[in-house]
Amino acid sequence: MPENLIPSQTQVEQDTLCTHCGYNVRGLYVAGRCPECGTDVALSLRGDLLQYADAHWLDQLRFGVKLSLWNIVLVFVSGVISSYAAATGLSVIVTLLGLAGGGMGLWATFLITMQEPRIGLTEDPVTLRKFVRGCALFTFVGGLLFYSPDVQRLGSVFYFFSRVVNLAGYASSICVMIYLRRFALRIPDEALALSTKRLMWSGILVVVLLFIFSLFTAVVLGTIAPGTTPGTIANSSIWMGFGCITMIAMLVLFLWYVRLLMKYKDAFEVAGSVARGEVSE
């Protein structure tokens, strides 16, 4: 029953945990307060909808999504400049943009996975939080090492390491989508949650295909020598076409991801306004 339909003198008849301290408020009056932390009992009866969550926490989520969007802009600008870096001497700017983008992406991931200050509700598993943050941190540190000439001279070791860093980045992005989907269910917005789930699994499929293509390129195409048979070259051309199709799929997923981020940013903004009492429910 919604809170505004519950008589203020009604007692809580079921086991219900205080959203802020976890105390069982069963037997207390709806209009009363938690004896442990003083939080209104009525707040613990609202459920876990985002509009009833901590307003500051919602602001942090929204800021994290905005950082993710700005990070995308930085990556795009860096990619455009890198095309002319060698001829115009802008390599330093590209490096700075890359470092800024990496730091911004790490910051965004930590904000989106911030623990909600409502311990009475079911929280995201700590193991998932550690995993996604660990992957994001490893990706950031690995990205810093890419700029070292000593690391770049390691040849095949550098190639393997770069692929591991990329996989960690993909894993972090997928875990972030798991978080976002859970938030969508708390708006609640079933369509947004379903779209996020589809994007997540589509991303996993494309990453697997990219990994297969990358492995094939490194092992097979890297061994093709002058005088190879036409059949081998034809096969390699087929695989190159496969790689192009996969990259187009990545572009589609990228645009899809940007659209979802914008929707989540708006959803967090609305929920935060309701939580602060700026707009009615």
CYANA upper distance limits for C-alpha pairs under 8 A (distance plus 0.5 A):
  1 MET  CA      5 LEU  CA      7.02
  1 MET  CA      6 ILE  CA      7.23
  2 PRO  CA      6 ILE  CA      7.19
  2 PRO  CA     45 LEU  CA      8.44
  2 PRO  CA     46 ARG  CA      7.39
  3 GLU  CA     42 ALA  CA      7.08
  3 GLU  CA     45 LEU  CA      7.18
  3 GLU  CA     46 ARG  CA      6.83
  6 ILE  CA     10 THR  CA      7.46
  6 ILE  CA     30 VAL  CA      8.15
  7 PRO  CA     30 VAL  CA      7.97
  8 SER  CA     29 TYR  CA      7.52
  8 SER  CA     30 VAL  CA      5.78
  8 SER  CA     31 ALA  CA      5.36
  9 GLN  CA     29 TYR  CA      6.15
  9 GLN  CA     30 VAL  CA      6.68
  9 GLN  CA     31 ALA  CA      6.85
 10 THR  CA     29 TYR  CA      6.09
 10 THR  CA     30 VAL  CA      6.31
 11 GLN  CA     26 ARG  CA      8.01
 11 GLN  CA     27 GLY  CA      5.95
 11 GLN  CA     28 LEU  CA      5.83
 11 GLN  CA     29 TYR  CA      4.77
 11 GLN  CA     30 VAL  CA      6.40
 12 VAL  CA     16 THR  CA      8.22
 12 VAL  CA     25 VAL  CA      7.46
 12 VAL  CA     26 ARG  CA      5.46
 12 VAL  CA     27 GLY  CA      5.60
 12 VAL  CA     28 LEU  CA      6.21
 12 VAL  CA     29 TYR  CA      6.74
 12 VAL  CA     30 VAL  CA      7.02
 13 GLU  CA     26 ARG  CA      6.27
 13 GLU  CA     27 GLY  CA      6.54
 14 GLN  CA     26 ARG  CA      6.20
 14 GLN  CA     27 GLY  CA      8.48
 15 ASP  CA     24 ASN  CA      6.71
 15 ASP  CA     25 VAL  CA      7.51
 15 ASP  CA     26 ARG  CA      5.67
 16 THR  CA     24 ASN  CA      5.91
 16 THR  CA     25 VAL  CA      6.16
 16 THR  CA     26 ARG  CA      6.39
 16 THR  CA     44 SER  CA      7.63
 16 THR  CA     45 LEU  CA      8.09
 17 LEU  CA     21 CYS  CA      8.38
 17 LEU  CA     22 GLY  CA      5.36
 17 LEU  CA     23 TYR  CA      5.79
 17 LEU  CA     24 ASN  CA      5.00
 17 LEU  CA     25 VAL  CA      6.53
 17 LEU  CA     44 SER  CA      7.25
 17 LEU  CA    120 GLY  CA      5.70
 17 LEU  CA    121 LEU  CA      7.96
 18 CYS  CA     22 GLY  CA      5.12
 18 CYS  CA     23 TYR  CA      5.60
 18 CYS  CA     24 ASN  CA      6.73
 18 CYS  CA     25 VAL  CA      6.86
 18 CYS  CA     34 CYS  CA      7.55
 18 CYS  CA     39 THR  CA      8.09
 18 CYS  CA     41 VAL  CA      7.56
 18 CYS  CA     43 LEU  CA      8.47
 18 CYS  CA     44 SER  CA      5.81
 18 CYS  CA    120 GLY  CA      5.75
 19 THR  CA     43 LEU  CA      7.75
 19 THR  CA     44 SER  CA      5.80
 19 THR  CA    118 ARG  CA      5.40
 19 THR  CA    119 ILE  CA      6.42
 19 THR  CA    120 GLY  CA      4.50
 19 THR  CA    121 LEU  CA      6.36
 20 HIS  CA     37 CYS  CA      8.06
 20 HIS  CA     39 THR  CA      7.72
 20 HIS  CA    117 PRO  CA      7.35
 20 HIS  CA    118 ARG  CA      5.18
 20 HIS  CA    119 ILE  CA      6.07
 20 HIS  CA    120 GLY  CA      6.25
 21 CYS  CA     36 GLU  CA      7.81
 21 CYS  CA     37 CYS  CA      7.06
 21 CYS  CA    118 ARG  CA      7.93
 21 CYS  CA    119 ILE  CA      6.66
 21 CYS  CA    120 GLY  CA      6.60
 22 GLY  CA    119 ILE  CA      6.59
 22 GLY  CA    120 GLY  CA      4.74
 22 GLY  CA    121 LEU  CA      8.47
 23 TYR  CA     34 CYS  CA      7.89
 23 TYR  CA     36 GLU  CA      7.38
 23 TYR  CA    120 GLY  CA      8.10
 25 VAL  CA     34 CYS  CA      7.14
 25 VAL  CA     41 VAL  CA      7.48
 28 LEU  CA     32 GLY  CA      7.14
 28 LEU  CA     33 ARG  CA      8.50
 28 LEU  CA     41 VAL  CA      8.12
 29 TYR  CA     41 VAL  CA      7.84
 30 VAL  CA     40 ASP  CA      8.43
 30 VAL  CA     41 VAL  CA      5.95
 30 VAL  CA     42 ALA  CA      5.76
 31 ALA  CA     40 ASP  CA      7.60
 31 ALA  CA     41 VAL  CA      7.02
 31 ALA  CA     42 ALA  CA      6.99
 32 GLY  CA     40 ASP  CA      6.65
 32 GLY  CA     41 VAL  CA      6.22
 32 GLY  CA     42 ALA  CA      8.26
 33 ARG  CA     38 GLY  CA      5.62
 33 ARG  CA     39 THR  CA      5.84
 33 ARG  CA     40 ASP  CA      4.92
 33 ARG  CA     41 VAL  CA      5.61
 34 CYS  CA     38 GLY  CA      5.20
 34 CYS  CA     39 THR  CA      5.73
 34 CYS  CA     40 ASP  CA      6.77
 34 CYS  CA     41 VAL  CA      6.43
 39 THR  CA     43 LEU  CA      8.01
 40 ASP  CA     44 SER  CA      7.99
 41 VAL  CA     45 LEU  CA      7.62
 42 ALA  CA     46 ARG  CA      7.49
 43 LEU  CA     52 TYR  CA      8.32
 46 ARG  CA     52 TYR  CA      7.49
 47 GLY  CA     52 TYR  CA      8.27
 48 ASP  CA     52 TYR  CA      7.34
 48 ASP  CA     53 ALA  CA      7.58
 48 ASP  CA    121 LEU  CA      7.53
 48 ASP  CA    186 ARG  CA      7.00
 49 LEU  CA     53 ALA  CA      7.34
 49 LEU  CA    186 ARG  CA      5.14
 49 LEU  CA    187 ILE  CA      6.35
 49 LEU  CA    188 PRO  CA      7.62
 50 LEU  CA     58 LEU  CA      8.33
 50 LEU  CA    183 PHE  CA      7.85
 50 LEU  CA    186 ARG  CA      6.06
 50 LEU  CA    187 ILE  CA      6.12
 50 LEU  CA    268 PHE  CA      8.38
 50 LEU  CA    271 ALA  CA      6.34
 50 LEU  CA    272 GLY  CA      8.48
 51 GLN  CA    187 ILE  CA      7.81
 51 GLN  CA    270 VAL  CA      8.35
 51 GLN  CA    271 ALA  CA      4.82
 51 GLN  CA    272 GLY  CA      6.97
 51 GLN  CA    273 SER  CA      8.49
 51 GLN  CA    274 VAL  CA      6.09
 51 GLN  CA    275 ALA  CA      5.71
 51 GLN  CA    281 GLU  CA      8.39
 52 TYR  CA    271 ALA  CA      8.28
 52 TYR  CA    274 VAL  CA      8.17
 52 TYR  CA    275 ALA  CA      6.08
 53 ALA  CA     57 TRP  CA      8.09
 53 ALA  CA     58 LEU  CA      7.71
 53 ALA  CA    118 ARG  CA      8.34
 53 ALA  CA    275 ALA  CA      7.01
 54 ASP  CA     58 LEU  CA      6.86
 54 ASP  CA    116 GLU  CA      8.25
 54 ASP  CA    117 PRO  CA      7.52
 54 ASP  CA    118 ARG  CA      8.36
 54 ASP  CA    272 GLY  CA      8.43
 54 ASP  CA    275 ALA  CA      7.32
 55 ALA  CA     59 ASP  CA      6.74
 55 ALA  CA    271 ALA  CA      8.47
 55 ALA  CA    272 GLY  CA      5.56
 55 ALA  CA    273 SER  CA      8.21
 55 ALA  CA    275 ALA  CA      5.89
 55 ALA  CA    276 ARG  CA      6.53
 56 HIS  CA     60 GLN  CA      6.86
 56 HIS  CA    272 GLY  CA      8.27
 57 TRP  CA     61 LEU  CA      6.87
 57 TRP  CA    114 MET  CA      8.45
 57 TRP  CA    116 GLU  CA      7.13
 57 TRP  CA    117 PRO  CA      8.03
 58 LEU  CA     62 ARG  CA      6.74
 58 LEU  CA    268 PHE  CA      6.46
 58 LEU  CA    269 GLU  CA      8.08
 58 LEU  CA    271 ALA  CA      7.80
 58 LEU  CA    272 GLY  CA      6.10
 59 ASP  CA     63 PHE  CA      6.60
 59 ASP  CA    268 PHE  CA      7.65
 59 ASP  CA    269 GLU  CA      7.71
 59 ASP  CA    272 GLY  CA      6.98
 60 GLN  CA     64 GLY  CA      6.58
 60 GLN  CA    111 LEU  CA      6.54
 60 GLN  CA    112 ILE  CA      7.86
 61 LEU  CA     65 VAL  CA      6.87
 61 LEU  CA    111 LEU  CA      6.48
 61 LEU  CA    112 ILE  CA      5.59
 61 LEU  CA    114 MET  CA      8.41
 61 LEU  CA    268 PHE  CA      7.43
 62 ARG  CA     66 LYS  CA      6.75
 62 ARG  CA    264 TYR  CA      8.12
 62 ARG  CA    265 LYS  CA      5.71
 62 ARG  CA    266 ASP  CA      8.45
 62 ARG  CA    268 PHE  CA      5.99
 62 ARG  CA    269 GLU  CA      7.05
 63 PHE  CA     67 LEU  CA      6.65
 63 PHE  CA    108 ALA  CA      8.16
 63 PHE  CA    111 LEU  CA      8.11
 63 PHE  CA    265 LYS  CA      8.50
 64 GLY  CA     68 SER  CA      6.83
 64 GLY  CA    107 TRP  CA      7.80
 64 GLY  CA    108 ALA  CA      4.76
 64 GLY  CA    109 THR  CA      7.37
 64 GLY  CA    110 PHE  CA      8.34
 64 GLY  CA    111 LEU  CA      5.63
 64 GLY  CA    112 ILE  CA      6.02
 65 VAL  CA     69 LEU  CA      6.91
 65 VAL  CA    108 ALA  CA      7.08
 65 VAL  CA    112 ILE  CA      7.69
 65 VAL  CA    261 LEU  CA      6.80
 65 VAL  CA    262 MET  CA      8.37
 65 VAL  CA    264 TYR  CA      7.89
 65 VAL  CA    265 LYS  CA      6.48
 66 LYS  CA     70 TRP  CA      6.77
 66 LYS  CA    265 LYS  CA      7.34
 67 LEU  CA     71 ASN  CA      6.45
 67 LEU  CA    104 MET  CA      6.81
 67 LEU  CA    105 GLY  CA      7.53
 67 LEU  CA    107 TRP  CA      8.25
 67 LEU  CA    108 ALA  CA      6.02
 68 SER  CA     72 ILE  CA      6.89
 68 SER  CA    104 MET  CA      7.79
 68 SER  CA    105 GLY  CA      6.50
 68 SER  CA    108 ALA  CA      6.30
 68 SER  CA    261 LEU  CA      8.47
 69 LEU  CA     73 VAL  CA      7.09
 69 LEU  CA    258 VAL  CA      7.56
 69 LEU  CA    261 LEU  CA      7.74
 69 LEU  CA    262 MET  CA      8.49
 70 TRP  CA     74 LEU  CA      6.79
 71 ASN  CA     75 VAL  CA      6.70
 71 ASN  CA    101 GLY  CA      5.75
 71 ASN  CA    102 GLY  CA      8.38
 71 ASN  CA    104 MET  CA      6.58
 71 ASN  CA    105 GLY  CA      6.60
 72 ILE  CA     76 PHE  CA      6.72
 72 ILE  CA    101 GLY  CA      8.44
 73 VAL  CA     77 VAL  CA      6.69
 74 LEU  CA     78 SER  CA      6.45
 74 LEU  CA     97 LEU  CA      7.02
 74 LEU  CA     98 GLY  CA      8.26
 74 LEU  CA    100 ALA  CA      8.44
 74 LEU  CA    101 GLY  CA      6.42
 75 VAL  CA     79 GLY  CA      6.58
 75 VAL  CA     97 LEU  CA      8.09
 75 VAL  CA     98 GLY  CA      7.63
 75 VAL  CA    101 GLY  CA      6.98
 76 PHE  CA     80 VAL  CA      6.83
 77 VAL  CA     81 ILE  CA      6.70
 78 SER  CA     82 SER  CA      6.46
 78 SER  CA     94 VAL  CA      5.99
 78 SER  CA     97 LEU  CA      6.52
 78 SER  CA     98 GLY  CA      7.31
 79 GLY  CA     83 SER  CA      7.23
 80 VAL  CA     84 TYR  CA      8.03
 81 ILE  CA     85 ALA  CA      6.49
 81 ILE  CA     90 LEU  CA      7.75
 81 ILE  CA     94 VAL  CA      7.12
 82 SER  CA     86 ALA  CA      8.06
 82 SER  CA     90 LEU  CA      8.02
 82 SER  CA     91 SER  CA      7.42
 82 SER  CA     94 VAL  CA      6.60
 84 TYR  CA     88 THR  CA      6.50
 84 TYR  CA     90 LEU  CA      7.81
 85 ALA  CA     89 GLY  CA      5.85
 85 ALA  CA     90 LEU  CA      4.93
 85 ALA  CA     91 SER  CA      5.42
 85 ALA  CA     94 VAL  CA      7.93
 86 ALA  CA     90 LEU  CA      7.51
 86 ALA  CA     91 SER  CA      7.19
 90 LEU  CA     94 VAL  CA      6.92
 91 SER  CA     95 THR  CA      6.70
 92 VAL  CA     96 LEU  CA      6.76
 93 ILE  CA     97 LEU  CA      6.60
 94 VAL  CA     98 GLY  CA      6.55
 95 THR  CA     99 LEU  CA      6.73
 95 THR  CA    147 TYR  CA      8.28
 96 LEU  CA    100 ALA  CA      6.58
 97 LEU  CA    101 GLY  CA      6.45
 98 GLY  CA    102 GLY  CA      6.59
 99 LEU  CA    103 GLY  CA      6.66
 99 LEU  CA    144 LEU  CA      7.72
100 ALA  CA    104 MET  CA      6.51
101 GLY  CA    105 GLY  CA      6.54
102 GLY  CA    106 LEU  CA      6.74
102 GLY  CA    140 PHE  CA      6.16
102 GLY  CA    143 GLY  CA      7.90
103 GLY  CA    107 TRP  CA      6.65
103 GLY  CA    140 PHE  CA      7.43
104 MET  CA    108 ALA  CA      6.60
105 GLY  CA    109 THR  CA      6.74
106 LEU  CA    110 PHE  CA      6.84
106 LEU  CA    136 ALA  CA      6.31
106 LEU  CA    137 LEU  CA      7.06
106 LEU  CA    140 PHE  CA      7.31
107 TRP  CA    111 LEU  CA      6.78
108 ALA  CA    112 ILE  CA      6.70
109 THR  CA    113 THR  CA      6.69
109 THR  CA    132 VAL  CA      8.44
109 THR  CA    133 ARG  CA      7.43
109 THR  CA    136 ALA  CA      7.58
109 THR  CA    176 VAL  CA      7.60
110 PHE  CA    114 MET  CA      6.54
110 PHE  CA    133 ARG  CA      6.94
112 ILE  CA    176 VAL  CA      7.89
112 ILE  CA    179 TYR  CA      8.14
113 THR  CA    129 ARG  CA      6.83
113 THR  CA    133 ARG  CA      8.35
113 THR  CA    176 VAL  CA      8.02
113 THR  CA    179 TYR  CA      7.67
115 GLN  CA    123 GLU  CA      8.14
115 GLN  CA    124 ASP  CA      8.34
116 GLU  CA    123 GLU  CA      7.76
119 ILE  CA    123 GLU  CA      7.56
124 ASP  CA    128 LEU  CA      7.74
124 ASP  CA    129 ARG  CA      7.83
125 PRO  CA    129 ARG  CA      7.11
126 VAL  CA    130 LYS  CA      6.68
127 THR  CA    131 PHE  CA      6.57
128 LEU  CA    132 VAL  CA      6.60
128 LEU  CA    175 CYS  CA      8.23
129 ARG  CA    133 ARG  CA      6.59
130 LYS  CA    134 GLY  CA      6.27
131 PHE  CA    135 CYS  CA      6.59
131 PHE  CA    172 SER  CA      8.43
132 VAL  CA    136 ALA  CA      6.67
132 VAL  CA    171 ALA  CA      7.80
132 VAL  CA    172 SER  CA      5.43
132 VAL  CA    175 CYS  CA      6.45
132 VAL  CA    176 VAL  CA      7.78
133 ARG  CA    137 LEU  CA      6.55
133 ARG  CA    172 SER  CA      7.79
134 GLY  CA    138 PHE  CA      6.53
135 CYS  CA    139 THR  CA      6.56
135 CYS  CA    168 ALA  CA      5.58
135 CYS  CA    169 GLY  CA      6.92
135 CYS  CA    171 ALA  CA      7.39
135 CYS  CA    172 SER  CA      5.98
136 ALA  CA    140 PHE  CA      6.74
136 ALA  CA    168 ALA  CA      7.55
136 ALA  CA    169 GLY  CA      6.72
136 ALA  CA    172 SER  CA      6.16
137 LEU  CA    141 VAL  CA      6.70
138 PHE  CA    142 GLY  CA      6.37
138 PHE  CA    165 VAL  CA      7.54
138 PHE  CA    168 ALA  CA      7.59
139 THR  CA    143 GLY  CA      6.48
139 THR  CA    165 VAL  CA      5.77
139 THR  CA    166 ASN  CA      7.60
139 THR  CA    168 ALA  CA      6.51
139 THR  CA    169 GLY  CA      6.04
140 PHE  CA    144 LEU  CA      6.93
141 VAL  CA    145 LEU  CA      6.98
142 GLY  CA    146 PHE  CA      6.99
142 GLY  CA    162 SER  CA      8.12
142 GLY  CA    165 VAL  CA      6.50
143 GLY  CA    147 TYR  CA      7.83
143 GLY  CA    165 VAL  CA      8.07
144 LEU  CA    148 SER  CA      8.06
145 LEU  CA    151 VAL  CA      7.21
146 PHE  CA    151 VAL  CA      7.16
146 PHE  CA    152 GLN  CA      7.18
146 PHE  CA    162 SER  CA      8.31
147 TYR  CA    151 VAL  CA      8.38
147 TYR  CA    152 GLN  CA      8.22
148 SER  CA    152 GLN  CA      6.94
149 PRO  CA    153 ARG  CA      6.76
150 ASP  CA    154 LEU  CA      7.51
151 VAL  CA    158 PHE  CA      6.80
152 GLN  CA    158 PHE  CA      6.44
153 ARG  CA    158 PHE  CA      7.90
154 LEU  CA    158 PHE  CA      5.72
155 GLY  CA    159 TYR  CA      6.91
156 SER  CA    160 PHE  CA      6.67
157 VAL  CA    161 PHE  CA      6.56
158 PHE  CA    162 SER  CA      6.51
159 TYR  CA    163 ARG  CA      6.90
160 PHE  CA    164 VAL  CA      6.88
161 PHE  CA    165 VAL  CA      6.76
162 SER  CA    166 ASN  CA      6.69
163 ARG  CA    167 LEU  CA      6.67
164 VAL  CA    168 ALA  CA      6.74
165 VAL  CA    169 GLY  CA      6.78
166 ASN  CA    170 TYR  CA      6.76
167 LEU  CA    171 ALA  CA      6.61
168 ALA  CA    172 SER  CA      6.65
169 GLY  CA    173 SER  CA      6.79
170 TYR  CA    174 ILE  CA      6.72
170 TYR  CA    207 VAL  CA      8.07
171 ALA  CA    175 CYS  CA      6.70
172 SER  CA    176 VAL  CA      6.72
173 SER  CA    177 MET  CA      6.94
174 ILE  CA    178 ILE  CA      7.04
174 ILE  CA    200 MET  CA      6.46
174 ILE  CA    203 GLY  CA      8.12
174 ILE  CA    204 ILE  CA      8.16
175 CYS  CA    179 TYR  CA      7.01
176 VAL  CA    180 LEU  CA      6.75
177 MET  CA    181 ARG  CA      6.52
177 MET  CA    196 THR  CA      7.06
177 MET  CA    197 LYS  CA      8.11
177 MET  CA    200 MET  CA      6.90
178 ILE  CA    182 ARG  CA      6.95
178 ILE  CA    197 LYS  CA      8.18
178 ILE  CA    200 MET  CA      8.30
179 TYR  CA    183 PHE  CA      6.96
180 LEU  CA    184 ALA  CA      6.75
180 LEU  CA    193 ALA  CA      8.38
180 LEU  CA    196 THR  CA      7.98
180 LEU  CA    264 TYR  CA      8.17
181 ARG  CA    185 LEU  CA      6.94
181 ARG  CA    192 LEU  CA      8.04
181 ARG  CA    193 ALA  CA      5.33
181 ARG  CA    194 LEU  CA      8.29
181 ARG  CA    196 THR  CA      6.35
181 ARG  CA    197 LYS  CA      7.27
182 ARG  CA    186 ARG  CA      7.07
182 ARG  CA    193 ALA  CA      7.85
183 PHE  CA    187 ILE  CA      7.00
183 PHE  CA    188 PRO  CA      8.46
184 ALA  CA    188 PRO  CA      6.23
184 ALA  CA    189 ASP  CA      5.83
184 ALA  CA    190 GLU  CA      7.44
184 ALA  CA    192 LEU  CA      6.56
184 ALA  CA    193 ALA  CA      5.59
184 ALA  CA    264 TYR  CA      8.32
185 LEU  CA    189 ASP  CA      6.23
185 LEU  CA    190 GLU  CA      6.70
185 LEU  CA    193 ALA  CA      6.62
187 ILE  CA    267 ALA  CA      7.93
187 ILE  CA    271 ALA  CA      8.25
189 ASP  CA    193 ALA  CA      6.78
190 GLU  CA    194 LEU  CA      6.56
191 ALA  CA    195 SER  CA      6.63
192 LEU  CA    196 THR  CA      6.62
192 LEU  CA    260 LEU  CA      8.25
193 ALA  CA    197 LYS  CA      6.70
194 LEU  CA    198 ARG  CA      6.69
195 SER  CA    199 LEU  CA      6.66
196 THR  CA    200 MET  CA      6.62
196 THR  CA    260 LEU  CA      7.80
197 LYS  CA    201 TRP  CA      6.89
198 ARG  CA    202 SER  CA      6.50
199 LEU  CA    203 GLY  CA      6.42
199 LEU  CA    253 LEU  CA      7.43
199 LEU  CA    256 TRP  CA      7.97
199 LEU  CA    257 TYR  CA      7.90
200 MET  CA    204 ILE  CA      6.83
201 TRP  CA    205 LEU  CA      6.76
202 SER  CA    206 VAL  CA      6.76
202 SER  CA    253 LEU  CA      8.21
203 GLY  CA    207 VAL  CA      6.56
203 GLY  CA    250 MET  CA      8.34
203 GLY  CA    253 LEU  CA      7.44
204 ILE  CA    208 VAL  CA      6.75
205 LEU  CA    209 LEU  CA      6.84
206 VAL  CA    210 LEU  CA      6.55
206 VAL  CA    246 THR  CA      7.19
206 VAL  CA    249 ALA  CA      7.73
206 VAL  CA    250 MET  CA      7.49
207 VAL  CA    211 PHE  CA      6.59
208 VAL  CA    212 ILE  CA      6.78
209 LEU  CA    213 PHE  CA      6.65
209 LEU  CA    246 THR  CA      7.73
210 LEU  CA    214 SER  CA      6.43
210 LEU  CA    243 GLY  CA      7.83
210 LEU  CA    246 THR  CA      7.32
211 PHE  CA    215 LEU  CA      6.54
212 ILE  CA    216 PHE  CA      6.61
213 PHE  CA    217 THR  CA      6.60
213 PHE  CA    239 TRP  CA      7.78
213 PHE  CA    242 PHE  CA      8.38
213 PHE  CA    243 GLY  CA      6.93
214 SER  CA    218 ALA  CA      6.70
215 LEU  CA    219 VAL  CA      6.57
216 PHE  CA    220 VAL  CA      5.95
216 PHE  CA    221 LEU  CA      7.47
217 THR  CA    221 LEU  CA      5.41
217 THR  CA    222 GLY  CA      6.91
218 ALA  CA    222 GLY  CA      5.83
219 VAL  CA    223 THR  CA      7.14
220 VAL  CA    224 ILE  CA      7.26
221 LEU  CA    236 SER  CA      7.35
224 ILE  CA    228 THR  CA      7.13
228 THR  CA    232 THR  CA      7.17
228 THR  CA    233 ILE  CA      7.67
229 THR  CA    233 ILE  CA      7.16
230 PRO  CA    234 ALA  CA      6.50
231 GLY  CA    235 ASN  CA      6.59
232 THR  CA    236 SER  CA      6.73
233 ILE  CA    237 SER  CA      6.69
234 ALA  CA    238 ILE  CA      6.81
235 ASN  CA    239 TRP  CA      6.88
236 SER  CA    240 MET  CA      6.65
237 SER  CA    241 GLY  CA      6.72
238 ILE  CA    242 PHE  CA      6.72
239 TRP  CA    243 GLY  CA      6.68
240 MET  CA    244 CYS  CA      6.88
241 GLY  CA    245 ILE  CA      6.86
242 PHE  CA    246 THR  CA      6.74
243 GLY  CA    247 MET  CA      6.71
244 CYS  CA    248 ILE  CA      6.80
245 ILE  CA    249 ALA  CA      6.80
246 THR  CA    250 MET  CA      6.78
247 MET  CA    251 LEU  CA      6.85
248 ILE  CA    252 VAL  CA      6.90
249 ALA  CA    253 LEU  CA      6.73
250 MET  CA    254 PHE  CA      6.51
251 LEU  CA    255 LEU  CA      6.84
252 VAL  CA    256 TRP  CA      6.68
253 LEU  CA    257 TYR  CA      6.49
254 PHE  CA    258 VAL  CA      6.81
255 LEU  CA    259 ARG  CA      6.80
256 TRP  CA    260 LEU  CA      6.84
257 TYR  CA    261 LEU  CA      6.70
258 VAL  CA    262 MET  CA      6.87
259 ARG  CA    263 LYS  CA      6.97
260 LEU  CA    264 TYR  CA      6.75
261 LEU  CA    265 LYS  CA      6.61
262 MET  CA    266 ASP  CA      6.86
263 LYS  CA    267 ALA  CA      6.67
264 TYR  CA    268 PHE  CA      6.58
265 LYS  CA    269 GLU  CA      6.75
266 ASP  CA    270 VAL  CA      6.79
267 ALA  CA    271 ALA  CA      6.66
268 PHE  CA    272 GLY  CA      6.44
269 GLU  CA    273 SER  CA      6.76
270 VAL  CA    274 VAL  CA      6.89
271 ALA  CA    275 ALA  CA      6.61
272 GLY  CA    276 ARG  CA      6.69
273 SER  CA    277 GLY  CA      6.76
273 SER  CA    278 GLU  CA      5.65
273 SER  CA    279 VAL  CA      6.44
274 VAL  CA    278 GLU  CA      6.34
274 VAL  CA    279 VAL  CA      5.65
274 VAL  CA    280 SER  CA      6.59
274 VAL  CA    281 GLU  CA      6.67
